[in-house]
Amino acid sequence: MEKVKSDLRRAILPFLILSLLKEKPWYAYGVALHLQKIAPNACRNCDISTVFTRLAKDGLISPTNGPSPQGKCRLYYQITPSGANALEQFYEEFNLWHTYVMEV
């Protein structure tokens, strides 16, 4: 069962991140803290860094420097048009599979 949980987390985590970035730019650690509050089993900090790197490499998010309450610049990420499109496709596919699971 642990493998199933791990596979689900790996598949869904990028789309949780894209969903958050759809609302506003975030920095990676802020996303990790937020997800730990609302979905404690959704991520680990090491997952977040890897996922952000992959999403940026794939052109689904873009980094930009922004202010920090501590005075240093933070690297904030925002969703790109390609990322918004990928998120919409995920919603459609997820809803389809959810329907299948619920009908079984």
Backbone as CSV, one residue per row, in Angstrom:
resi,resn,N_x,N_y,N_z,CA_x,CA_y,CA_z,C_x,C_y,C_z
1,MET,0.808,-1.194,0.000,0.000,0.000,0.000,0.858,1.268,0.000
2,GLU,2.039,1.196,0.616,2.922,2.367,0.644,3.335,2.782,-0.764
3,LYS,3.554,1.822,-1.636,3.917,2.143,-3.028,2.771,2.871,-3.715
4,VAL,1.553,2.460,-3.473,0.385,3.118,-4.060,0.309,4.560,-3.570
5,LYS,0.491,4.761,-2.273,0.467,6.113,-1.720,1.560,6.982,-2.331
6,SER,2.740,6.407,-2.452,3.863,7.136,-3.028,3.597,7.500,-4.491
7,ASP,3.061,6.557,-5.247,2.750,6.809,-6.659,1.678,7.885,-6.810
8,LEU,0.656,7.828,-5.975,-0.399,8.850,-6.019,0.150,10.226,-5.665
9,ARG,0.957,10.274,-4.621,1.554,11.549,-4.211,2.411,12.116,-5.341
10,ARG,3.211,11.293,-5.949,4.089,11.732,-7.031,3.290,12.228,-8.234
11,ALA,2.154,11.592,-8.509,1.338,11.978,-9.661,0.525,13.247,-9.394
12,ILE,0.052,13.418,-8.183,-0.878,14.514,-7.887,-0.185,15.767,-7.376
13,LEU,0.951,15.630,-6.708,1.627,16.779,-6.121,1.886,17.919,-7.114
14,PRO,2.349,17.652,-8.330,2.555,18.774,-9.262,1.280,19.575,-9.513
15,PHE,0.153,18.896,-9.533,-1.100,19.583,-9.819,-1.643,20.318,-8.595
16,LEU,-1.314,19.841,-7.394,-1.632,20.618,-6.194,-0.853,21.936,-6.226
17,ILE,0.395,21.846,-6.607,1.238,23.043,-6.691,0.707,23.986,-7.760
18,LEU,0.393,23.461,-8.940,-0.155,24.309,-10.004,-1.463,24.965,-9.560
19,SER,-2.288,24.231,-8.820,-3.549,24.794,-8.336,-3.302,25.983,-7.413
20,LEU,-2.321,25.868,-6.536,-1.985,26.988,-5.654,-1.448,28.174,-6.453
21,LEU,-0.591,27.883,-7.422,0.015,28.955,-8.214,-0.987,29.622,-9.147
22,LYS,-2.082,28.944,-9.411,-3.126,29.540,-10.244,-3.732,30.755,-9.541
23,GLU,-3.769,30.722,-8.218,-4.365,31.796,-7.425,-3.422,32.982,-7.228
24,LYS,-2.129,32.686,-7.014,-1.148,33.752,-6.786,0.253,33.138,-6.834
25,PRO,1.290,33.971,-7.026,2.664,33.447,-6.957,2.996,32.992,-5.523
26,TRP,3.769,31.946,-5.430,4.209,31.400,-4.138,5.709,31.136,-4.210
27,TYR,6.333,31.071,-3.038,7.698,30.557,-2.977,7.605,29.105,-2.517
28,ALA,8.586,28.301,-2.868,8.499,26.851,-2.674,8.277,26.455,-1.217
29,TYR,9.008,27.067,-0.296,8.857,26.692,1.104,7.463,27.062,1.614
30,GLY,6.920,28.166,1.149,5.560,28.558,1.524,4.541,27.537,1.053
31,VAL,4.742,27.005,-0.143,3.861,25.951,-0.654,3.962,24.723,0.237
32,ALA,5.182,24.342,0.596,5.374,23.170,1.452,4.649,23.336,2.782
33,LEU,4.793,24.504,3.408,4.115,24.751,4.686,2.597,24.707,4.523
34,HIS,2.098,25.317,3.474,0.652,25.349,3.240,0.103,23.936,3.006
35,LEU,0.797,23.164,2.189,0.333,21.803,1.908,0.404,20.919,3.146
36,GLN,1.393,21.131,3.994,1.474,20.348,5.231,0.281,20.625,6.129
37,LYS,-0.255,21.845,6.072,-1.426,22.186,6.883,-2.704,21.590,6.316
38,ILE,-2.899,21.699,4.995,-4.176,21.276,4.418,-4.187,19.821,3.970
39,ALA,-3.011,19.269,3.673,-2.925,17.885,3.199,-1.619,17.287,3.716
40,PRO,-1.573,16.921,4.992,-0.321,16.497,5.620,0.414,15.354,4.913
41,ASN,-0.304,14.489,4.261,0.351,13.361,3.592,0.676,13.636,2.129
42,ALA,0.421,14.853,1.678,0.587,15.162,0.257,2.038,15.357,-0.154
43,CYS,2.881,15.786,0.766,4.247,16.087,0.340,5.234,15.994,1.479
44,ARG,6.465,15.939,1.054,7.604,16.091,1.945,8.425,17.226,1.352
45,ASN,9.206,17.925,2.164,9.974,19.063,1.659,10.879,18.687,0.494
46,CYS,11.460,17.484,0.539,12.346,17.078,-0.554,11.559,16.908,-1.855
47,ASP,10.292,16.500,-1.758,9.457,16.379,-2.950,9.220,17.734,-3.587
48,ILE,8.973,18.736,-2.779,8.619,20.071,-3.268,9.719,20.620,-4.171
49,SER,10.941,20.572,-3.712,12.060,21.110,-4.489,12.176,20.416,-5.844
50,THR,12.082,19.115,-5.834,12.167,18.342,-7.077,11.030,18.684,-8.022
51,VAL,9.826,18.805,-7.484,8.660,19.100,-8.315,8.754,20.504,-8.899
52,PHE,9.153,21.483,-8.088,9.313,22.842,-8.610,10.346,22.881,-9.730
53,THR,11.453,22.194,-9.547,12.489,22.141,-10.584,11.938,21.548,-11.868
54,ARG,11.208,20.452,-11.751,10.650,19.783,-12.938,9.589,20.651,-13.620
55,LEU,8.712,21.275,-12.832,7.676,22.131,-13.417,8.295,23.318,-14.154
56,ALA,9.345,23.905,-13.585,10.022,25.031,-14.238,10.718,24.567,-15.519
57,LYS,11.382,23.424,-15.450,12.066,22.878,-16.634,11.078,22.596,-17.755
58,ASP,9.882,22.151,-17.392,8.849,21.832,-18.390,8.085,23.070,-18.866
59,GLY,8.411,24.236,-18.314,7.767,25.471,-18.733,6.363,25.667,-18.181
60,LEU,6.016,24.939,-17.125,4.678,25.046,-16.542,4.598,26.118,-15.460
61,ILE,5.760,26.487,-14.909,5.850,27.586,-13.956,7.081,28.409,-14.317
62,SER,7.086,29.652,-13.854,8.267,30.485,-14.084,8.660,31.171,-12.780
63,PRO,9.974,31.226,-12.511,10.459,31.851,-11.284,10.663,33.351,-11.471
64,THR,10.508,34.074,-10.380,10.790,35.509,-10.360,11.205,35.901,-8.952
65,ASN,12.097,36.861,-8.835,12.509,37.339,-7.507,11.443,38.246,-6.929
66,GLY,11.222,38.109,-5.639,10.237,38.934,-4.957,10.668,39.225,-3.539
67,PRO,9.947,40.109,-2.864,10.318,40.506,-1.496,10.042,39.413,-0.477
68,SER,10.723,39.526,0.631,10.538,38.622,1.764,10.337,39.461,3.010
69,PRO,9.526,38.976,3.962,9.367,39.722,5.217,10.694,39.919,5.962
70,GLN,11.660,39.033,5.715,12.960,39.145,6.373,13.905,40.088,5.634
71,GLY,13.464,40.664,4.519,14.283,41.619,3.789,15.049,41.048,2.604
72,LYS,15.325,39.763,2.613,16.017,39.142,1.482,15.024,38.913,0.349
73,CYS,15.559,38.757,-0.848,14.705,38.372,-1.976,14.389,36.887,-1.882
74,ARG,13.178,36.536,-2.281,12.763,35.135,-2.375,12.487,34.824,-3.827
75,LEU,12.635,33.571,-4.171,12.292,33.121,-5.508,10.831,32.683,-5.494
76,TYR,9.991,33.462,-6.131,8.570,33.154,-6.240,8.316,32.495,-7.582
77,TYR,7.300,31.654,-7.622,6.922,30.979,-8.854,5.497,31.349,-9.222
78,GLN,5.271,31.466,-10.520,3.911,31.702,-11.007,3.623,30.713,-12.123
79,ILE,2.366,30.405,-12.295,1.954,29.460,-13.324,2.048,30.145,-14.692
80,THR,2.457,29.405,-15.697,2.526,29.921,-17.065,1.245,29.522,-17.801
81,PRO,0.999,30.087,-18.982,-0.164,29.637,-19.764,-0.122,28.125,-20.036
82,SER,1.052,27.578,-20.294,1.168,26.125,-20.488,0.810,25.366,-19.220
83,GLY,1.200,25.911,-18.070,0.861,25.291,-16.792,-0.630,25.329,-16.530
84,ALA,-1.272,26.453,-16.866,-2.724,26.563,-16.686,-3.438,25.564,-17.592
85,ASN,-2.943,25.392,-18.801,-3.522,24.414,-19.720,-3.339,22.988,-19.187
86,ALA,-2.149,22.680,-18.692,-1.894,21.346,-18.117,-2.797,21.094,-16.922
87,LEU,-3.033,22.122,-16.114,-3.904,21.985,-14.946,-5.339,21.700,-15.373
88,GLU,-5.829,22.377,-16.392,-7.182,22.127,-16.891,-7.306,20.700,-17.429
89,GLN,-6.296,20.239,-18.147,-6.308,18.860,-18.653,-6.309,17.867,-17.505
90,PHE,-5.531,18.161,-16.449,-5.512,17.288,-15.279,-6.887,17.219,-14.640
91,TYR,-7.548,18.383,-14.468,-8.891,18.397,-13.878,-9.835,17.488,-14.658
92,GLU,-9.801,17.594,-15.979,-10.682,16.774,-16.817,-10.377,15.286,-16.636
93,GLU,-9.106,14.939,-16.690,-8.706,13.533,-16.562,-8.996,13.004,-15.163
94,PHE,-8.698,13.800,-14.143,-8.951,13.399,-12.768,-10.440,13.157,-12.543
95,ASN,-11.273,14.062,-13.032,-12.722,13.891,-12.868,-13.221,12.637,-13.567
96,LEU,-12.675,12.346,-14.713,-13.045,11.131,-15.435,-12.692,9.893,-14.608
97,TRP,-11.445,9.834,-14.112,-11.021,8.685,-13.319,-11.764,8.603,-11.998
98,HIS,-12.059,9.735,-11.401,-12.838,9.746,-10.171,-14.209,9.113,-10.408
99,THR,-14.812,9.455,-11.524,-16.115,8.872,-11.889,-15.992,7.360,-12.024
100,TYR,-14.956,6.899,-12.700,-14.766,5.450,-12.860,-14.642,4.760,-11.506
101,VAL,-13.816,5.313,-10.631,-13.606,4.703,-9.325,-14.905,4.662,-8.522
102,MET,-15.662,5.729,-8.564,-16.890,5.794,-7.782,-17.967,4.869,-8.343
103,GLU,-17.903,4.537,-9.618,-18.905,3.658,-10.223,-18.596,2.179,-10.008
104,VAL,-17.397,1.861,-9.663,-17.017,0.450,-9.483,-17.627,-0.106,-8.223
